[in-house]
Amino acid sequence: MLMVSNVADERLTTTHRAKLAYIYVRQSSVHQVRQHQESTELQYRLVDRAVRLGWPHER
C-alpha cells in the first residue's frame, strides 16, 4: 500500500517544485473501469498527493 503524508517532504526542494509534476493516468478498457473503480480513483488522487507535496495545482 502506498504511504501518503499530509506534509511536504523535506527532501523536495524549491528546484524540484519549479518543475512540472507529471501525473500519468493510464487508459483502461470499459470493463476495467467498471470492475476496478478503486484503481481509477487512486490514479486521480495522485494529483492531490502532488499538491500535498508542495506543487501548485496548476503545475
Secondary structure, DSSP 8 states (H G I E B T S, - for coil): -----SS--TT--HHHHHS----------HHHHHH-HHHHHHHHHHHHHHHHTT--TT-
